[in-house]
Amino acid sequence: MDKRKMRHIPHKTIERLSQYRRALLICQATGKTHIFSHEIAKIQHITAVQVRRDIMLIGYTGTLRKGYNITELVNLIGIILDTDEVLNIAVIGIGNLGRAITKYFSGKRTKLKISASFDTNPDKIGKKYAGVDCFHINQLEKIIKEKNISIGIITVPSSETIEIKNKLVNSGIKGILNYTPKPVDVPDNVYLEEYDMTTSLEKVAFFVKMH
């Protein structure tokens, strides 16, 4: 699948493809070789129609008798989602959330690597967290260039979000994942994903209330 076609894949489909791969790898680890769309749909709590639509969009089809070949589908999703070279990531803010993200993500994907973390707390600077060096925030631009870091994960207090976002943008970062409740604006050449846990919990609470 060439890059021109990949650019037209909807953002939500990209998100679901990542979720499909995770589910497929779990199934593969049990010895399962083929899977039907309704089985993937059940794992992801969506409709089989949505699964088939997403997979058709990336140019893959299964068979009526066996469904999708798990290995082939995992490999195709990898071609679409993964990069040719490793993308380096920085975590800014090595508090509880920053440490948890660094530890959780360690070794999860071969093409994505958390290569540095940053903080202002002198007790944390110079230490390693899940094998990742922690630097002072004042070194951010220097380290980002030295380690060819292209993605920044912001986990600082919301009062510092804008300042950190600006530092990342000025350092030439290409993508930002913002875990703080403070929304930010970025230039067109920077991709931004924002995750607010409160919003997610309110969504869950709404559906709990409706039952």
Backbone bond lengths (Angstrom), bond angles and torsions (degrees), N, CA, C in turn:
res aa  C-N    CA-C-N  psi(-1)  N-CA   C-N-CA  omega(-1)  CA-C   N-CA-C  phi
1 M - - - 1.471 - - 1.528 108.82 -
2 D 1.349 117.07 121.72 1.453 118.78 -176.00 1.532 111.56 -81.32
3 K 1.349 115.45 166.22 1.468 121.08 -173.50 1.520 112.29 -64.05
4 R 1.334 117.08 -31.64 1.466 119.17 -179.18 1.526 110.71 -63.16
5 K 1.326 116.29 -40.70 1.467 120.12 178.60 1.531 110.64 -71.38
6 M 1.335 116.04 -37.21 1.461 119.91 -179.16 1.525 111.59 -62.23
7 R 1.335 116.99 -35.53 1.467 120.35 -178.58 1.518 112.37 -62.47
8 H 1.322 117.19 -22.24 1.464 120.83 -177.11 1.539 112.65 -93.22
9 I 1.332 116.73 0.95 1.468 118.91 176.36 1.524 108.39 -74.02
10 P 1.343 118.58 125.78 1.474 120.96 -178.56 1.533 111.98 -58.71
11 H 1.319 115.94 149.14 1.468 121.48 -178.92 1.525 111.79 -57.70
12 K 1.324 116.79 -40.75 1.470 120.28 -179.31 1.525 111.34 -65.92
13 T 1.331 116.64 -34.61 1.465 120.18 177.37 1.530 110.04 -66.00
14 I 1.331 117.45 -41.47 1.469 121.10 176.97 1.524 109.94 -58.37
15 E 1.321 116.04 -43.27 1.466 121.40 179.02 1.527 110.59 -61.19
16 R 1.351 115.49 -44.94 1.474 119.12 -179.37 1.528 111.58 -68.54
17 L 1.335 118.13 -35.22 1.463 120.29 178.63 1.521 110.87 -60.09
18 S 1.331 116.92 -39.99 1.459 120.84 176.52 1.530 110.18 -61.69
19 Q 1.330 116.08 -41.51 1.466 120.85 179.27 1.526 110.82 -67.91
20 Y 1.343 116.71 -38.74 1.470 120.30 177.26 1.526 110.24 -61.07
21 R 1.330 116.40 -45.46 1.467 119.64 -178.54 1.518 110.87 -60.45
22 R 1.318 116.30 -43.21 1.471 119.54 179.08 1.531 110.68 -59.27
23 A 1.337 115.88 -44.95 1.468 120.68 179.50 1.527 111.00 -65.66
24 L 1.326 116.83 -41.36 1.464 121.38 -179.25 1.525 111.43 -64.92
25 L 1.336 116.94 -39.87 1.463 120.21 179.15 1.525 111.26 -65.28
26 I 1.326 116.89 -36.01 1.473 120.90 177.12 1.532 109.61 -65.46
27 C 1.337 115.96 -43.78 1.473 120.53 178.61 1.526 110.74 -64.78
28 Q 1.323 115.94 -41.15 1.466 121.17 -179.12 1.526 110.90 -62.10
29 A 1.332 115.89 -36.72 1.465 120.88 -178.98 1.533 112.00 -65.40
30 T 1.333 117.06 -20.42 1.471 121.14 178.21 1.522 111.98 -88.26
31 G 1.339 117.35 -2.06 1.459 121.38 -179.84 1.519 114.00 97.97
32 K 1.321 117.38 0.67 1.457 122.09 -179.94 1.536 109.17 -72.18
33 T 1.338 117.54 135.64 1.467 121.05 -176.99 1.525 113.00 -109.27
34 H 1.326 118.02 -25.72 1.461 121.62 -178.77 1.527 109.59 -134.24
35 I 1.327 115.99 155.72 1.462 120.06 -177.40 1.524 109.42 -150.89
36 F 1.321 116.46 144.13 1.466 122.08 178.65 1.535 110.08 -93.68
37 S 1.328 115.43 158.58 1.471 120.13 -178.62 1.522 111.52 -60.45
38 H 1.348 117.18 -35.56 1.472 118.08 -178.73 1.527 111.88 -69.51
39 E 1.345 116.37 -25.40 1.471 119.59 177.02 1.536 110.34 -72.67
40 I 1.338 116.11 -42.83 1.468 119.54 176.40 1.524 109.65 -63.04
41 A 1.338 115.75 -41.89 1.467 121.26 -178.95 1.526 111.42 -60.35
42 K 1.323 116.07 -39.83 1.466 120.25 -179.71 1.523 110.85 -65.13
43 I 1.344 116.74 -41.04 1.467 121.01 179.30 1.525 110.81 -64.38
44 Q 1.359 115.97 -40.03 1.464 121.18 -174.99 1.530 113.74 -91.05
45 H 1.334 116.93 -4.34 1.469 122.11 179.80 1.536 111.98 60.95
46 I 1.339 114.73 41.54 1.462 120.71 174.81 1.522 108.08 -131.11
47 T 1.326 117.31 -175.23 1.463 119.95 -178.41 1.524 111.05 -88.26
48 A 1.340 115.47 152.35 1.461 120.69 176.88 1.522 110.66 -64.01
49 V 1.327 116.56 -31.50 1.469 121.37 177.65 1.525 110.05 -60.66
50 Q 1.333 116.64 -43.31 1.467 120.70 179.20 1.524 111.15 -63.62
51 V 1.332 116.64 -41.85 1.464 120.68 178.67 1.520 110.33 -61.06
52 R 1.339 116.65 -48.64 1.470 120.48 -178.94 1.526 111.12 -62.37
53 R 1.332 116.65 -38.78 1.464 120.98 -179.88 1.531 110.68 -64.24
54 D 1.327 116.27 -44.32 1.474 120.25 179.54 1.528 111.29 -63.12
55 I 1.329 115.62 -44.42 1.468 119.50 -175.56 1.532 111.17 -72.39
56 M 1.324 116.76 -34.80 1.464 119.74 174.60 1.528 110.70 -65.01
57 L 1.340 115.40 -33.42 1.461 120.69 -178.71 1.533 111.75 -63.73
58 I 1.327 116.78 -28.43 1.468 119.84 178.82 1.530 111.36 -95.69
59 G 1.334 115.82 9.02 1.459 120.42 171.82 1.510 115.54 81.91
60 Y 1.340 117.45 26.56 1.461 119.44 179.86 1.523 110.22 -119.18
61 T 1.320 116.34 141.62 1.466 121.25 176.70 1.522 109.22 -133.25
62 G 1.308 115.29 148.81 1.454 120.58 176.74 1.515 110.15 -100.86
63 T 1.316 116.61 -162.71 1.472 121.11 176.65 1.521 108.39 -118.90
64 L 1.326 115.53 153.16 1.470 120.11 179.97 1.524 111.39 -62.64
65 R 1.335 116.02 -34.51 1.460 119.57 -174.28 1.524 112.93 -80.51
66 K 1.348 117.44 -38.16 1.463 120.17 -173.68 1.530 114.05 -113.56
67 G 1.324 116.40 -19.44 1.462 118.66 -175.41 1.520 111.07 86.03
68 Y 1.330 116.67 -145.92 1.461 121.38 -178.01 1.528 110.83 -90.93
69 N 1.336 115.64 140.34 1.462 120.83 171.58 1.536 107.26 -75.60
70 I 1.312 117.09 117.02 1.471 121.03 -172.69 1.527 111.93 -62.28
71 T 1.315 117.34 -45.43 1.468 120.37 -178.55 1.518 111.19 -61.50
72 E 1.339 116.66 -45.63 1.465 120.62 -179.91 1.523 111.39 -62.32
73 L 1.334 116.17 -42.75 1.462 120.48 -177.98 1.530 111.03 -68.63
74 V 1.327 117.39 -40.58 1.469 121.32 176.68 1.525 110.16 -60.80
75 N 1.332 116.15 -43.45 1.473 120.54 -179.57 1.521 111.55 -64.77
76 L 1.342 116.86 -40.91 1.461 120.39 -179.82 1.526 110.88 -66.74
77 I 1.331 116.69 -43.18 1.463 119.66 177.48 1.528 109.84 -61.72
78 G 1.336 116.62 -36.97 1.454 120.99 177.77 1.522 112.31 -62.68
79 I 1.338 116.41 -39.95 1.467 121.18 178.32 1.528 109.99 -61.60
80 I 1.333 116.02 -37.93 1.466 120.95 -177.30 1.531 111.47 -77.48
81 L 1.323 117.34 -45.39 1.462 120.84 -173.49 1.527 113.71 -84.79
82 D 1.321 116.83 -36.44 1.461 119.63 -172.07 1.528 111.90 -85.64
83 T 1.307 115.49 157.07 1.461 121.67 177.78 1.520 109.54 -98.15
84 D 1.337 116.31 162.63 1.462 120.13 178.11 1.526 110.66 -67.39
85 E 1.329 115.67 -39.60 1.463 120.85 179.44 1.535 109.27 -110.92
86 V 1.328 115.73 160.68 1.469 120.83 179.19 1.528 109.72 -66.86
87 L 1.338 116.75 132.55 1.460 121.60 174.01 1.521 108.28 -95.78
88 N 1.320 116.02 126.65 1.462 121.18 -179.32 1.526 110.99 -90.10
89 I 1.321 115.10 142.57 1.467 122.97 -174.26 1.522 109.66 -124.73
90 A 1.329 116.01 145.62 1.463 121.41 173.59 1.521 109.38 -120.02
91 V 1.321 116.08 138.38 1.461 122.13 173.79 1.523 107.57 -103.75
92 I 1.336 116.27 122.25 1.461 119.93 -178.90 1.518 108.37 -107.01
93 G 1.323 115.27 110.79 1.460 121.89 -174.92 1.521 108.53 107.56
94 I 1.323 117.33 98.84 1.456 120.49 -174.18 1.531 110.53 -105.71
95 G 1.348 113.91 45.25 1.467 120.35 172.33 1.519 109.48 -78.42
96 N 1.331 117.06 -157.18 1.472 120.40 -177.59 1.523 112.19 -57.86
97 L 1.339 116.86 -46.96 1.462 120.46 -178.19 1.526 111.03 -68.02
98 G 1.324 117.02 -45.57 1.459 120.79 179.54 1.519 112.45 -59.67
99 R 1.328 116.11 -42.27 1.471 119.99 178.39 1.522 110.80 -66.61
100 A 1.335 116.36 -40.37 1.469 120.37 -179.48 1.529 110.94 -63.66
101 I 1.330 117.00 -43.17 1.463 121.31 179.03 1.528 110.28 -63.53
102 T 1.326 116.41 -45.11 1.467 121.01 -179.14 1.524 110.90 -61.50
103 K 1.322 116.50 -44.58 1.470 120.77 -179.30 1.527 110.85 -68.59
104 Y 1.333 116.54 -43.56 1.468 120.31 -177.00 1.523 111.43 -64.45
105 F 1.337 116.85 -41.39 1.458 120.26 -172.12 1.526 113.53 -81.48
106 S 1.311 116.88 -13.83 1.460 120.95 -176.88 1.528 111.35 -56.71
107 G 1.345 115.91 116.82 1.463 121.03 177.10 1.514 116.06 78.74
108 K 1.347 117.58 3.11 1.466 119.77 -177.17 1.531 112.44 -70.84
109 R 1.328 117.97 -36.27 1.465 121.81 -178.14 1.530 109.78 -135.88
110 T 1.322 116.77 132.64 1.456 120.58 -176.29 1.521 112.36 -71.20
111 K 1.344 117.64 -24.19 1.464 120.63 -175.84 1.533 112.80 -98.92
112 L 1.313 117.32 1.86 1.455 121.89 177.66 1.522 108.57 -128.96
113 K 1.334 116.67 126.05 1.462 119.91 -174.60 1.523 110.91 -137.08
114 I 1.335 116.44 124.56 1.463 120.27 172.00 1.528 107.15 -76.52
115 S 1.329 115.41 110.77 1.465 121.36 -171.19 1.523 113.96 -103.81
116 A 1.338 117.27 -14.49 1.465 120.00 -179.27 1.514 109.39 -160.79
117 S 1.325 115.34 154.45 1.462 121.04 171.89 1.520 107.88 -132.06
118 F 1.336 115.86 158.84 1.465 120.82 -175.84 1.523 110.47 -136.69
119 D 1.327 115.18 147.20 1.456 120.80 177.97 1.533 107.76 -159.56
120 T 1.335 115.39 175.68 1.469 120.23 175.85 1.524 111.48 -113.24
121 N 1.322 116.67 -9.57 1.463 121.63 -178.46 1.534 109.98 -73.71
122 P 1.336 117.67 117.11 1.480 119.79 -177.95 1.523 113.12 -61.00
123 D 1.340 117.74 -23.50 1.466 120.51 178.84 1.528 112.05 -71.92
124 K 1.329 117.05 -18.51 1.466 120.90 -177.40 1.529 112.82 -100.68
125 I 1.325 116.15 -28.34 1.464 120.82 -176.00 1.536 110.22 -67.42
126 G 1.322 115.13 132.83 1.460 120.54 -178.77 1.511 113.43 92.79
127 K 1.333 116.80 -9.44 1.463 120.46 178.44 1.526 110.02 -92.52
128 K 1.334 115.09 166.29 1.461 121.33 175.66 1.522 109.28 -110.31
129 Y 1.328 115.92 139.54 1.460 122.35 176.00 1.521 107.50 -125.07
130 A 1.341 115.91 115.51 1.473 122.05 -174.12 1.528 110.29 53.07
131 G 1.349 115.67 37.38 1.451 121.58 178.32 1.515 115.16 81.69
132 V 1.351 116.83 5.73 1.469 121.51 -177.16 1.528 109.55 -106.24
133 D 1.327 116.41 127.68 1.470 121.37 -179.80 1.526 110.89 -69.35
134 C 1.350 115.41 140.70 1.464 121.33 175.96 1.527 109.47 -105.22
135 F 1.331 116.25 124.62 1.461 122.71 -178.96 1.532 110.38 -112.02
136 H 1.328 115.78 161.21 1.460 120.03 173.75 1.520 108.78 -70.60
137 I 1.328 116.49 144.72 1.461 121.62 -177.98 1.534 111.98 -57.94
138 N 1.330 116.74 -27.06 1.469 119.86 178.82 1.529 112.96 -64.79
139 Q 1.332 116.24 -17.99 1.470 121.19 179.26 1.526 112.74 -93.60
140 L 1.334 116.32 4.50 1.465 120.65 -172.18 1.526 113.24 -53.02
141 E 1.324 117.29 -53.78 1.468 120.19 -176.10 1.526 111.28 -62.48
142 K 1.319 116.59 -42.60 1.469 121.74 -179.55 1.532 111.34 -62.31
143 I 1.339 116.77 -47.68 1.468 121.13 -176.95 1.532 111.11 -69.30
144 I 1.336 116.88 -38.89 1.463 120.42 178.80 1.526 110.80 -59.10
145 K 1.325 115.63 -40.85 1.474 119.52 178.54 1.528 111.18 -71.64
146 E 1.329 116.56 -43.71 1.471 120.69 -178.33 1.523 111.90 -62.24
147 K 1.323 116.61 -41.14 1.460 121.09 -175.46 1.534 113.15 -97.36
148 N 1.333 115.71 5.35 1.467 120.65 178.94 1.533 111.13 52.61
149 I 1.325 115.31 50.97 1.463 121.62 -178.81 1.533 109.11 -85.23
150 S 1.329 116.57 131.08 1.470 119.92 -177.13 1.524 113.76 -118.00
151 I 1.341 117.59 -8.98 1.469 121.24 -179.51 1.520 109.46 -128.30
152 G 1.335 116.42 134.44 1.460 121.51 177.06 1.517 111.02 -119.21
153 I 1.331 116.18 133.49 1.475 121.81 176.02 1.522 107.47 -108.39
154 I 1.332 116.65 119.26 1.467 121.28 -176.98 1.524 110.06 -96.93
155 T 1.344 116.33 119.39 1.464 121.05 178.45 1.533 110.39 -132.14
156 V 1.316 116.19 32.82 1.471 121.48 -178.90 1.528 110.32 -88.50
157 P 1.344 119.00 169.26 1.477 120.24 172.38 1.534 109.95 -57.75
158 S 1.317 116.87 147.02 1.473 121.58 -174.36 1.532 112.61 -57.81
159 S 1.335 117.55 -28.10 1.467 120.40 179.85 1.529 111.90 -66.21
160 E 1.336 117.24 -18.26 1.461 121.70 -177.97 1.531 113.00 -104.54
161 T 1.334 116.29 -2.62 1.470 120.09 -172.21 1.520 113.15 -58.40
162 I 1.330 117.30 -49.39 1.467 121.46 -176.21 1.527 110.60 -61.38
163 E 1.325 115.94 -45.18 1.466 120.22 -179.50 1.535 110.94 -60.22
164 I 1.335 116.25 -44.60 1.471 120.73 -179.48 1.521 110.83 -66.97
165 K 1.328 116.35 -41.36 1.472 120.12 177.35 1.520 110.40 -57.74
166 N 1.324 116.59 -45.32 1.470 120.97 179.62 1.521 111.52 -61.98
167 K 1.333 115.98 -41.69 1.469 119.91 178.79 1.535 110.35 -61.83
168 L 1.325 116.32 -42.41 1.467 120.48 -179.60 1.525 111.29 -64.68
169 V 1.321 115.93 -46.58 1.471 120.43 179.94 1.529 110.22 -61.11
170 N 1.334 116.07 -44.78 1.467 120.71 -179.60 1.529 112.23 -66.40
171 S 1.330 115.96 -21.85 1.465 120.51 179.23 1.526 112.14 -84.63
172 G 1.331 116.75 -4.15 1.465 120.52 178.04 1.512 114.56 90.29
173 I 1.339 117.18 18.12 1.467 120.92 179.74 1.529 109.71 -64.05
174 K 1.347 117.58 147.57 1.470 121.82 -176.57 1.524 113.64 -103.90
175 G 1.350 116.13 -20.18 1.461 119.83 -178.78 1.511 110.82 -147.29
176 I 1.337 116.30 142.53 1.469 121.60 -179.38 1.519 109.74 -130.69
177 L 1.335 115.55 131.54 1.459 122.08 171.19 1.522 106.43 -110.90
178 N 1.328 115.94 111.90 1.455 121.77 -174.73 1.527 110.21 -100.38
179 Y 1.329 116.00 111.79 1.468 121.58 -179.97 1.528 112.15 -94.98
180 T 1.315 118.19 4.71 1.464 120.03 -179.45 1.527 109.77 -93.32
181 P 1.339 118.02 158.13 1.467 120.27 179.23 1.527 113.79 -75.19
182 K 1.328 117.41 -2.53 1.466 122.10 -178.69 1.528 109.70 -90.15
183 P 1.344 118.77 112.32 1.468 120.43 179.14 1.525 110.81 -69.63
184 V 1.335 115.97 149.77 1.468 120.76 -179.18 1.529 110.08 -131.87
185 D 1.311 115.23 160.77 1.466 122.44 172.94 1.521 108.38 -109.77
186 V 1.328 115.67 143.83 1.469 119.78 178.52 1.523 109.22 -133.31
187 P 1.341 118.20 159.21 1.467 120.71 176.17 1.528 111.37 -64.24
188 D 1.310 116.81 164.93 1.465 121.80 -177.51 1.524 112.88 -62.68
189 N 1.325 117.17 -24.80 1.467 119.65 -177.40 1.528 112.84 -87.11
190 V 1.331 117.42 5.40 1.470 122.05 177.12 1.525 108.90 -118.36
191 Y 1.342 116.25 127.53 1.467 119.58 177.86 1.520 108.86 -88.15
192 L 1.335 115.75 132.57 1.465 121.57 -176.83 1.521 111.00 -119.90
193 E 1.332 115.14 132.15 1.464 121.78 172.09 1.525 106.52 -126.05
194 E 1.342 116.93 128.06 1.464 120.37 -178.70 1.523 109.94 -117.85
195 Y 1.326 114.90 133.43 1.463 120.11 179.66 1.521 109.35 -127.13
196 D 1.310 115.11 117.37 1.462 120.81 179.10 1.526 108.44 -113.75
197 M 1.314 117.80 113.97 1.455 122.07 -177.31 1.526 112.00 -61.87
198 T 1.329 116.55 -34.12 1.466 119.97 179.47 1.528 110.67 -62.10
199 T 1.332 116.77 -43.22 1.467 120.49 178.49 1.524 110.64 -61.10
200 S 1.322 116.95 -43.49 1.466 120.87 179.68 1.522 111.05 -63.96
201 L 1.334 116.83 -42.31 1.462 120.09 179.22 1.522 111.72 -66.52
202 E 1.342 116.62 -37.57 1.462 120.06 177.83 1.526 110.78 -64.74
203 K 1.314 116.98 -36.18 1.462 121.48 176.84 1.532 110.13 -63.63
204 V 1.338 116.60 -46.97 1.467 120.86 177.73 1.523 109.97 -61.26
205 A 1.345 116.66 -44.63 1.457 121.31 -178.48 1.524 111.75 -61.09
206 F 1.347 116.21 -38.27 1.464 120.54 178.57 1.528 111.01 -59.46
207 F 1.330 116.17 -47.47 1.465 119.67 -177.43 1.521 111.56 -71.40
208 V 1.344 117.10 -30.98 1.466 120.55 173.70 1.523 109.38 -63.76
209 K 1.320 116.73 -43.39 1.456 122.30 -179.84 1.535 111.57 -61.70
210 M 1.338 116.38 -35.10 1.450 121.06 -176.49 1.519 113.94 -76.69
211 H 1.354 117.31 -12.98 1.468 120.32 179.81 1.522 111.21 -88.65
